[in-house]
Amino acid sequence: MSRQAHPGRRRARGVVTIEFALMMLFGVLPLLLITFTGVMIFAAQQSLALAAGEGARASLRYGSTAERRSNACQAAARSMQWLLNYSNTAAGCSSANAAPIAVSQPYACAADSSVKCIKVTTYYNHDAHPFMPGTGALMGWSMGKSLSSTAVVQLDLGDR
């Protein structure tokens, strides 16, 4: 008697499974991929900030200007090594002013022109090396430029 009460029920078997699969495919997975990409961008930005700060601190070691710039570049490269590995780029610390890590020449600080400052800037081009394939164009409209971070340190040149 129950079979006659619901004659179309047998044909509807498995519809819930198909609906669940479609919800996972078109609903939950894109949300997870976008969330993962956002977390990776946040981690990359934090790594760049850490690398710039470490590079600026490393430039405080005594030595010539070239040694200070090289120390800053090498310390920044160590701090952002996972980003350099992921993007398959190398930090060119021989000149210390190329893009993923740029270390400026000493310049007069804005607050006190009698002292010198060095600026360390770190970069990561997310458009060229997105964390999830296919999200470079998706995130490009919201980011629009490379990720970067800058740190400035005042040098103790010992001549004051």
C-alpha positions as CSV (number, residue, x, y, z in Angstrom):
1,M,0.0,0.0,0.0
2,S,2.9,2.3,0.7
3,R,4.2,1.9,-2.8
4,Q,0.9,3.0,-4.3
5,A,0.8,6.1,-2.0
6,H,4.0,7.4,-3.5
7,P,4.2,6.1,-7.0
8,G,6.9,8.6,-8.2
9,R,9.2,8.1,-5.3
10,R,11.2,5.3,-6.9
11,R,12.2,7.6,-9.8
12,A,13.4,10.3,-7.5
13,R,16.0,8.1,-5.8
14,G,19.5,9.7,-5.9
15,V,18.4,13.3,-6.6
16,V,19.6,14.4,-3.2
17,T,23.1,12.9,-3.9
18,I,23.2,14.8,-7.2
19,E,22.1,18.1,-5.6
20,F,24.7,17.6,-2.9
21,A,27.4,17.0,-5.4
22,L,26.4,20.1,-7.4
23,M,26.4,22.2,-4.2
24,M,29.9,21.1,-3.4
25,L,31.1,21.7,-6.9
26,F,29.6,25.1,-7.5
27,G,29.1,26.4,-4.0
28,V,31.5,25.2,-1.4
29,L,34.7,24.5,-3.5
30,P,34.9,28.0,-5.0
31,L,34.4,29.5,-1.6
32,L,37.2,27.4,-0.2
33,L,39.6,28.2,-3.1
34,I,39.0,31.9,-2.7
35,T,39.5,31.7,1.1
36,F,42.7,29.7,0.6
37,T,44.0,32.3,-1.9
38,G,43.2,35.1,0.6
39,V,45.0,33.4,3.4
40,M,48.1,32.8,1.2
41,I,48.1,36.5,0.1
42,F,47.9,37.5,3.7
43,A,50.8,35.1,4.6
44,A,52.8,36.5,1.7
45,Q,52.2,40.1,2.8
46,Q,53.3,39.2,6.3
47,S,56.4,37.5,5.0
48,L,57.3,40.6,2.9
49,A,56.9,42.8,5.9
50,L,59.1,40.5,8.0
51,A,61.7,40.4,5.2
52,A,61.8,44.2,4.8
53,G,62.2,44.6,8.6
54,E,64.9,42.0,8.8
55,G,66.7,43.5,5.9
56,A,66.6,47.0,7.5
57,R,67.9,45.6,10.8
58,A,70.7,43.8,9.0
59,S,71.9,47.0,7.4
60,L,72.7,48.3,10.8
61,R,75.8,46.1,11.0
62,Y,79.0,48.1,10.7
63,G,80.8,48.1,7.3
64,S,80.9,50.0,4.1
65,T,77.8,51.0,2.3
66,A,78.1,48.1,-0.1
67,E,78.4,45.7,2.8
68,R,75.4,47.1,4.5
69,R,73.3,46.9,1.4
70,S,74.5,43.3,0.8
71,N,73.7,42.3,4.4
72,A,70.2,43.9,4.1
73,C,69.5,42.0,0.8
74,Q,70.7,38.7,2.1
75,A,68.7,38.9,5.4
76,A,65.6,39.9,3.5
77,A,66.1,37.0,1.0
78,R,66.4,34.5,4.0
79,S,63.2,35.8,5.5
80,M,61.2,35.5,2.2
81,Q,62.8,32.4,0.9
82,W,59.6,30.5,0.5
83,L,58.2,33.2,-1.8
84,L,61.4,33.2,-3.8
85,N,61.2,29.4,-4.1
86,Y,57.6,29.5,-5.1
87,S,58.0,32.1,-7.8
88,N,61.3,30.5,-9.0
89,T,63.2,33.8,-8.7
90,A,66.5,34.6,-7.0
91,A,67.4,37.7,-5.1
92,G,70.1,39.6,-6.9
93,C,72.0,40.7,-3.9
94,S,75.1,41.6,-5.9
95,S,73.5,44.9,-7.0
96,A,70.9,45.0,-4.2
97,N,68.5,47.2,-6.1
98,A,66.6,44.7,-8.3
99,A,63.1,43.5,-7.9
100,P,62.2,41.1,-5.4
101,I,64.4,43.0,-3.0
102,A,65.5,46.6,-3.4
103,V,67.9,48.3,-1.0
104,S,68.4,52.0,-1.4
105,Q,71.7,53.9,-1.2
106,P,72.0,55.8,2.1
107,Y,70.0,59.1,1.8
108,A,69.3,62.0,4.1
109,C,66.4,61.1,6.5
110,A,63.2,63.1,6.3
111,A,63.1,63.9,10.0
112,D,66.7,64.9,10.4
113,S,68.8,65.6,7.3
114,S,72.1,65.3,9.2
115,V,71.6,61.5,9.5
116,K,71.4,58.8,6.8
117,C,68.7,56.3,6.2
118,I,68.4,53.1,4.2
119,K,65.1,51.8,2.8
120,V,64.5,48.1,2.1
121,T,61.6,47.2,-0.2
122,T,60.5,43.7,-0.9
123,Y,58.2,42.7,-3.7
124,Y,56.1,39.7,-4.8
125,N,54.3,39.7,-8.2
126,H,51.1,37.8,-7.5
127,D,49.8,38.4,-11.0
128,A,52.7,36.4,-12.5
129,H,52.7,33.7,-9.8
130,P,49.3,33.3,-8.3
131,F,48.9,30.9,-5.4
132,M,46.0,29.0,-7.0
133,P,46.1,28.5,-10.7
134,G,43.5,30.6,-12.4
135,T,43.0,33.1,-9.6
136,G,45.5,35.6,-10.9
137,A,42.9,37.2,-13.2
138,L,40.2,36.8,-10.5
139,M,42.3,38.6,-7.8
140,G,43.9,41.0,-10.2
141,W,40.8,43.2,-10.2
142,S,41.0,43.5,-6.4
143,M,44.7,43.7,-5.9
144,G,45.8,45.5,-9.1
145,K,49.5,45.6,-8.3
146,S,52.3,43.5,-6.8
147,L,52.5,42.9,-3.1
148,S,55.2,44.9,-1.4
149,S,56.5,46.1,1.9
150,T,59.0,48.7,2.9
151,A,61.1,49.3,6.0
152,V,63.4,52.3,6.7
153,V,66.2,52.4,9.2
154,Q,68.4,55.2,10.4
155,L,72.1,54.4,10.2
156,D,74.6,55.0,12.9
157,L,77.6,56.1,10.9
158,G,79.7,57.0,14.0
159,D,80.6,60.5,12.7
160,R,78.3,62.5,15.1
